[in-house]
Amino acid sequence: SKWGKIPKLCMRQVVLSLKERILSGSCDDVKQAVEEYKKLGSIRRHHGALLFVDVSGFTVLSQTYPIEDFRTFINEYFTKMIELIASFGGDVVKFAGDALYAIWTTEDISSEANLEQAQISHVEKCTACAIAITKECNDYKISKSYKRDAQPNSARQRKKEGQEHVLYSIEDKYGKYEEREATLNVYCGVAEGVMAGVDVVAADFSEFFLIGLPLSDVATAEGLAKKGELVISPSVWQFFQNEDSSLVSQLDFEPLGPLESTFYKVSWPDCPPPSDMLSHCSRIIG
């Protein structure tokens, strides 16, 4: 599956780590650099915007459908979300149960002024992507009809067989049928800043994760979001106060606390289709 791949951010970090080991003289060749990497892993700071999406409804979904159909529905749902993230230039870096993290990083920018502009662009793309996800992946209905030889006679039996979420049943000369339904919803948070990518390698196992203040901010933002909502961190709000922001005129902001260190709920009235949203975001100057 697409989300089983190594994140692009991690691959780039590993390559740069190997390159630096060779250029610094600590390793004589690539083979030695790889062996050292296997012992020490890598760590690198990344400046960018971070999206956290939490999905609710998986428990009901798993109780409503056979495991094969559950797998199919989850794959289709996350494929839709991942393709949205990719279309906005983001990189999925981590799955955590029924949640995911995606990042927009500012790398290889030629000047401080361009670095600031690049960060504005990434914050806008990350925010626009989060709004697209709330539009496309919230209140996401899943339904399928099943043929049954006999109906469960009691609520206990229906629950035991995973049939408590049956919408309706019909019967014709060919047998009895029932329609089952479940709904998936999303809660989104966006933060920004400097994060450290940590690539831990031990006993032939490896794990990549991010640490830093944006991780704390994005978790707080997502926790403040209600079903189908996006909440941004105080530092993201500050970027939208920059006169170079192209997207800010399209958005509505609602403060969720005192003026200092305030998180904001963000919405896009008359939001265009996801394919048209990028045209409202600032462009990166290299």
Residue pairs with C-beta under 8 A, 6 or more apart in sequence:
1 75
1 78
1 79
2 78
2 79
2 82
3 78
3 82
3 92
3 95
3 100
6 208
7 91
7 92
7 93
7 94
7 208
8 91
9 46
9 91
9 93
9 103
9 105
9 197
9 208
10 93
10 197
10 199
10 208
12 107
13 42
13 44
13 197
13 199
13 208
14 37
14 42
14 199
16 42
16 44
17 37
17 42
17 44
17 199
18 30
18 33
18 34
18 37
21 27
21 32
21 33
21 36
21 37
22 28
22 29
22 30
22 33
26 36
27 33
27 36
37 201
38 201
38 204
39 201
40 201
41 198
41 199
41 200
41 201
41 206
42 197
42 199
43 196
43 197
43 198
43 199
44 196
44 197
45 194
45 195
45 196
45 197
46 103
46 105
46 106
46 107
46 194
46 195
46 196
46 197
46 210
47 105
47 106
47 107
47 115
47 119
47 193
47 194
47 195
48 103
48 104
48 105
48 106
48 119
48 122
48 192
48 195
49 103
49 104
49 119
49 122
49 123
49 125
49 126
49 127
49 190
49 191
49 192
49 236
50 101
50 102
50 103
50 104
50 126
50 190
50 191
50 192
50 195
50 210
50 214
50 215
50 218
51 85
51 90
51 101
51 102
51 103
51 104
51 126
51 129
51 130
51 188
51 189
51 190
51 218
52 99
52 100
52 101
52 188
52 189
52 190
52 191
52 218
52 219
52 221
52 222
53 81
53 99
53 100
53 102
53 130
53 133
53 137
53 186
53 187
53 188
53 222
54 98
54 99
54 186
54 187
54 188
54 222
55 77
55 98
55 99
55 137
55 184
55 185
55 186
56 98
56 184
56 185
56 186
56 187
56 227
57 182
57 183
57 184
57 185
58 74
58 98
58 184
60 165
60 182
60 183
61 70
61 73
61 74
61 142
61 182
61 184
62 70
63 162
63 164
63 165
64 162
64 164
64 165
64 180
64 181
64 182
65 73
65 142
65 144
65 162
65 180
65 182
66 162
69 144
73 142
77 137
77 140
77 142
77 184
78 100
80 136
80 137
81 100
81 133
81 136
81 137
82 92
84 129
84 132
84 133
84 136
84 137
84 274
85 91
85 92
85 102
85 129
85 133
87 129
87 274
87 275
87 278
88 104
88 125
88 126
88 128
88 129
88 132
88 274
88 277
88 278
89 104
89 122
89 125
90 102
90 103
90 104
90 125
90 126
90 129
91 102
91 103
91 104
91 105
92 100
92 101
92 102
93 101
93 102
93 103
93 197
93 208
93 210
94 100
94 101
94 208
94 209
94 210
101 210
101 218
102 126
102 129
103 195
103 210
104 122
104 123
104 125
104 126
105 122
106 115
106 118
106 119
106 122
109 115
109 118
109 284
109 286
110 286
114 284
114 285
114 286
116 244
117 244
117 282
117 284
117 285
118 284
118 285
119 192
119 239
120 239
120 242
120 244
120 245
120 282
121 281
121 282
121 283
121 284
122 192
122 284
123 190
123 192
123 236
123 239
123 240
124 245
124 246
124 247
124 280
124 281
124 282
125 278
125 281
126 190
126 192
127 190
127 230
127 232
127 236
127 247
127 251
127 266
128 247
128 268
128 277
128 278
128 280
128 281
130 188
130 189
130 190
130 230
130 266
131 230
131 266
131 267
131 268
131 271
131 277
132 274
132 277
133 186
133 188
134 186
134 188
134 228
134 229
134 230
135 271
135 274
136 274
137 184
137 186
138 184
138 185
138 186
138 227
138 228
139 183
139 185
139 228
140 183
140 184
140 185
141 181
141 182
141 183
142 181
142 182
142 183
142 184
143 167
143 179
143 180
143 181
143 182
144 179
144 180
145 177
145 178
145 179
145 180
146 177
146 178
146 180
147 174
147 175
147 176
147 177
148 169
148 175
148 176
148 177
148 178
149 175
149 176
150 176
151 169
151 176
151 178
152 158
152 160
152 161
152 163
155 164
158 164
158 166
163 178
163 180
165 180
165 181
165 182
166 178
166 179
166 180
167 178
167 179
167 180
167 181
168 178
168 179
169 176
169 177
169 178
169 179
170 176
170 177
170 178
171 177
185 227
185 228
186 227
186 228
187 222
187 225
187 226
187 227
187 228
187 229
188 222
188 225
188 229
188 230
188 231
189 217
189 218
189 219
189 220
189 221
189 222
189 223
189 224
189 225
189 230
189 231
189 232
189 233
190 218
190 221
190 230
190 231
190 232
190 233
190 236
190 266
191 213
191 214
191 215
191 217
191 218
191 221
191 232
191 233
191 235
191 236
192 214
192 233
192 235
192 236
192 239
193 212
193 213
193 214
193 217
193 235
194 212
194 213
194 214
195 210
195 211
195 212
195 214
195 215
196 210
196 211
196 212
197 208
197 209
197 210
198 208
198 209
198 210
198 211
199 206
199 207
199 208
200 206
200 207
200 208
200 209
214 233
217 233
217 234
217 235
218 233
220 233
220 263
221 231
221 232
221 233
221 263
222 231
224 231
224 256
224 263
224 265
225 231
225 265
229 265
229 267
230 265
230 266
230 267
231 256
231 263
231 264
231 265
231 266
232 240
232 263
232 264
232 266
233 263
234 261
234 262
234 263
237 253
237 262
237 263
237 264
239 245
240 247
240 248
240 251
240 253
241 248
244 282
245 282
246 280
246 281
246 282
247 280
247 281
247 282
250 268
250 280
251 266
251 267
251 268
252 266
252 267
252 268
252 269
253 264
253 265
253 266
254 264
254 265
254 266
254 267
255 262
255 263
255 264
256 262
256 263
256 264
256 265
257 263
268 277
271 277
272 280
